[in-house]
Amino acid sequence: MRETRRRSRGFLGRLLSPRILVSAIVSLAIIAALLSLVDLGKLATLLARLRPAYVAATLLLILAYNAVQSLQWMFLLDHLGIVGPRRDELLAFVGANLTKYLPGGSYFQNYLLYETSGIDPALSSVATTLMVLLEPAVALIFLLIIGVDGWIWLRWLLAIGLPLALLFAAGVYVFIESPNLPRWVTDRRLYVALADEVVRFREGLSRIAHPRILGATVSLTAVFVLLEALALYMVARALHIDGLSVTGALGAYYFSIGVALVIPILTNLGTLEAGGVAALIALRISSEGAVAIMVLDRALIIVVAIVLVLVTSVAFRDLLGRALRAA
């Protein structure tokens, strides 16, 4: 128990580490750079002419994919053998839905679940890790299928890169599991931390490594990444940008997820917008339109996350108080 509490405190310490703060600053700098590349007057004109009906549709889609993600979170916890009150699990998910824009913030839900119900974050983090890995994997498979108009090279890159990434991950796993590694490797702090994460993930994954469970998990991921991309399309419609097709919006959003995965600044804030803007411009959307779509989409997502946090904080204020006292 003492080790579990130490690990939870360590998580909060990592959120305030210089490396995390630098990543957050870089993310904001990327967004500022995107804004500096466009005519702010034209951008303001686009934002001032929003269609309320399409904004409402976007908000509904954002709520829908949050609901699907929360179902996936609770589904995985159930099959990991974690028995906890639903409202504890829901509060943890909603809290992390806002902190996930910080580097490593997705794992805040494991810390919060521990503080409210005493569930070991080493086990619940298996569900979080699987969700974090599956989202870009499924998005990139979709991107391989639909592509981005005019970017023939992208399909070739994905067709080669995805199998190589899988082989690389398998190679890292085999390396970690090797019993014959020299001491100068096994004594390294990076190796020890990585090996600990791999072992805990493997042990947890063994509990849910059944075709039915994994199939349902992948299906839920496919549903919510589709809803995320459709929300981006509705944002374009809200901005009177009618030249963007549904498949174009899907391709742009999935490409943005791929860019956020490749650029190692520990958060998708900024990198996702940059990738999406590049893809939208390739689809012949103006630079102002592309930036407006990506920035407004992120703004609405964050607004929904804040509202959900406020609502659950009021509804579950006893749980929140317990977590704050423990902190």
Helices and strands as residue ranges (DSSP letters): H 2-15, H 18-36, H 40-48, H 52-79, H 86-99, G 105-107, H 108-117, H 121-146, H 152-177, H 183-186, H 189-208, H 211-238, H 246-262, H 271-282, H 287-315, H 317-326
